[in-house]
Amino acid sequence: MRTVEVTDEIQAYLDRLVPKRDPVLARMEEEAAREGIPIVETHEGAFLSLLVRIAGAKRILELGTATGYSGIWLLRGTDGGLLTSFEVDGKRAARARANFAEAGFGKQAIVLEQDAVQGLEKLDGRFDACFIDLLTSFPSEDVTRRVLELCIEHLDGGALLMADNALRQGEVVKPKTQQARNVAFYNKQVAEHPRLESVVVPIRDGLSVARVRD
Ligand SMILES: C[S@@+](CC[C@H](N)C(=O)[O-])C[C@H]1O[C@@H](n2cnc3c(N)ncnc32)[C@H](O)[C@@H]1O
């Protein structure tokens, strides 16, 4: 059976099943909608949180903080975990820091205001989970490959590797843009990688979920 088409009625049903958001996340959702900030939405946020909790992850790496929405969901899946997140946009990085503080994670979130690709090359640290939320911003498949390898290098056996926009609004099937080519390339690399076991979950715009083999 194919994945069910999510009609407005089904979406409304799903919306009634997710936990009610606290004021911080609710405000961030409103701001993102108003300002066109591309954040993961509630269902994917809750899913990220659950995955992190199931994996027992504590040290989390994120590429693409924006204003910290997904970062808060990721941290809520940990017991006192630490998030290291890259954001190249200075204004967004500052807003993320303020939002983390307001959500009670001021001491658990490090926002590195720099290019994630350059930063990853120099990053010293091991992680239990990584969330990539800027696949579509890379200039080429070569950079996409390099980022994937760098992420895996920083993950221990049993760690989670997740990436957003794995379906690129369906464009991934016949990629015509560099963004879609990056995503299609990433999905193929992950599916064929000897150190990964993976699946693409068709939630929102698609979430690639992989586990690093022990
Ligand atoms: C899709 S948004 C992240 C959304 C966030 N993960 C959430 O769901 O709340 C991607 C972010 O990555 C940032 N970005 C794009 N290219 C980047 C790069 N090379 N290094 C660091 N950040 C980058 C953008 O400024 C943008 O804020």
The ligand as a Gaussian input file, in Angstrom:
#p B3LYP/6-31G(d) Opt

LIG

0 1
 C       15.890000      25.421000       6.934000
 S       16.670000      26.586000       7.925000
 C       16.900000      25.781000       9.471000
 C       15.621000      25.614000      10.232000
 C       15.803000      25.066000      11.645000
 N       16.578000      23.838000      11.610000
 C       14.472000      24.790000      12.275000
 O       13.766000      23.872000      11.798000
 O       14.100000      25.489000      13.232000
 C       18.308000      26.564000       7.296000
 C       19.215000      27.567000       7.985000
 O       20.557000      27.280000       7.568000
 C       21.249000      28.499000       7.419000
 N       22.366000      28.211000       6.492000
 C       22.325000      28.090000       5.140000
 N       23.541000      27.753000       4.645000
 C       24.364000      27.665000       5.720000
 C       25.734000      27.314000       5.879000
 N       26.491000      27.002000       4.827000
 N       26.248000      27.284000       7.124000
 C       25.487000      27.591000       8.209000
 N       24.181000      27.919000       8.118000
 C       23.614000      27.944000       6.902000
 C       20.231000      29.479000       6.897000
 O       20.596000      30.811000       7.219000
 C       18.941000      29.013000       7.600000
 O       18.691000      29.771000       8.760000

